[in-house]
Amino acid sequence: MGVRLCGHAAANRRRLRRPGDHGVGQALAQRHHPLSGGLPVILDVQTSQSPGWDDGVWDAFVEAHPRGHFLQLSGWGQFKEAFGWESVRVGVFEQGRLLAGAQILLRPLIHLPLTPRFAYIPKGPVVAWERHDLVGALFQAIHAEARGRRAVMLRIEPELRDAPDHHSRLQDLGFTPSLRWIQPRTTVWIDLTPDEETILKRMKQKWRYNVRLAGRKGVVVREGDADDVEAFIDLMQVTGERKAFGVHAPDYYRAFWRIFSPSGRVALLLAEFEGEPLAGIMVGRLGEHAYYFYGASGNRHRNLMPSHRLQWEAMRWAKSRGCAGYDLWGVPDAVANDPDAPIPDPPVGMWGVWRFKRGFGGEIVRYVGAWDRGYLPGVLAAARKRHI
């Protein structure tokens, strides 16, 4: 039984004792696989730029893996590259089959040539954490890749539920809890496996009433196309002004749509009344999971409850495409300990969205959050002072 490890080859070949082969690197180390009867495991380090390992192979792996997540898709790397990040992938192969991997995003800490860089793995790595051999091999490649690209620190946000044994595992791998999360640590998952009537019954009564009210009052939800993205952006600007929070630049939403819509992984849903867009959301899907990414609403006809109807139609959209769960994407971390915690007045941060999201009847899920590892002495302390 052999394991092939794909990762950065050029910059760290000597440290990992990898002989060169066409600039890539061949079998270089031996470990003992716990299921191999003590036979040695052969490791081979490559990058996602290596021949034969394209985006299709990676995306199929992420979609099929129990730990796969939308933010590990190749499209997410392309999306972030449009806004100053670099993306690269590493992976562990066993007898030609991809078993574990990570898409790493990198950006300069300051905008100067050859500046140190920050490495980040959103919702990854994608690995069976119980396979210690795969985890060890994968992180060896991740660290080599990150350091070879001038990263001085690495932040990961694994798709692991919050639990003491998971914390211990990450600490054993040399990580410490970060003081700053990039993705929300706590979210709400809606179970889509029951029939539609049961899903509605799990909502709070007022939310269920609002979903039906919008339909009775003539709110129509339709799936938008490229021509509707500008209407969504206009609604987003109104939302930001009304709620006094920052929104992304228009090109951000345009790029998200442009990259993901051709594959059918993303939908733009618009709620309209008499042809006028009242609200819109962008949702995505991967395998059995669907995700609520961006939402916006205008100031007119808010009494028609278009946002409630939109979320319901997003659930129906996801369910019709085989999804078993819908992630409402982020609520205040405090509600994981106390779902009935009082909402500040006025609500700040995610408290405002919690007021809306809590009524849809989902399960509050907390993950381990962000964890950091520095590659130079003192780098994590310096990063925290700079709020990185």
Stockholm file with secondary structure:
# STOCKHOLM 1.0

chainA/1-388         MGVRLCGHAAANRRRLRRPGDHGVGQALAQRHHPLSGGLPVILDVQTSQSPGWDDGVWDAFVEAHPRGHFLQLSGWGQFKEAFGWESVRVGVFEQGRLLAGAQILLRPLIHLPLTPRFAYIPKGPVVAWERHDLVGALFQAIHAEARGRRAVMLRIEPELRDAPDHHSRLQDLGFTPSLRWIQPRTTVWIDLTPDEETILKRMKQKWRYNVRLAGRKGVVVREGDADDVEAFIDLMQVTGERKAFGVHAPDYYRAFWRIFSPSGRVALLLAEFEGEPLAGIMVGRLGEHAYYFYGASGNRHRNLMPSHRLQWEAMRWAKSRGCAGYDLWGVPDAVANDPDAPIPDPPVGMWGVWRFKRGFGGEIVRYVGAWDRGYLPGVLAAARKRHI
#=GR chainA/1-388 SS CCEEEECCCSTTTTTTTCCCSTTTCCEEEEEECTTTTTCEEEEECCCTTSTTCCHHHHHHHHHHSTTCCGGGSHHHHHHHHTTTCEEEEEEEEETTEEEEEEEEEEEESSSSTTCCEEEEEETCCBSCTTCHHHHHHHHHHHHHHHHHTTEEEEEEECSCBCCHHHHHHHHHTTCEECSCCSSCSEEEEEECSSCHHHHHHTSCHHHHHHHHHHHHTTEEEEECCGGGHHHHHHHHHHHHHHHTCCCCCHHHHHHHHHHHGGGTSEEEEEEEETTEEEEEEEEEEETTEEEEEEEEECSTTGGGCHHHHHHHHHHHHHHHTTCSEEECCCCCGGGGTCTTCCCCSSCCTTHHHHHHHGGGCCEEEEBCCCEEEESSTTHHHHHHHTTC
#=GC SS_cons         CCEEEECCCSTTTTTTTCCCSTTTCCEEEEEECTTTTTCEEEEECCCTTSTTCCHHHHHHHHHHSTTCCGGGSHHHHHHHHTTTCEEEEEEEEETTEEEEEEEEEEEESSSSTTCCEEEEEETCCBSCTTCHHHHHHHHHHHHHHHHHTTEEEEEEECSCBCCHHHHHHHHHTTCEECSCCSSCSEEEEEECSSCHHHHHHTSCHHHHHHHHHHHHTTEEEEECCGGGHHHHHHHHHHHHHHHTCCCCCHHHHHHHHHHHGGGTSEEEEEEEETTEEEEEEEEEEETTEEEEEEEEECSTTGGGCHHHHHHHHHHHHHHHTTCSEEECCCCCGGGGTCTTCCCCSSCCTTHHHHHHHGGGCCEEEEBCCCEEEESSTTHHHHHHHTTC
//
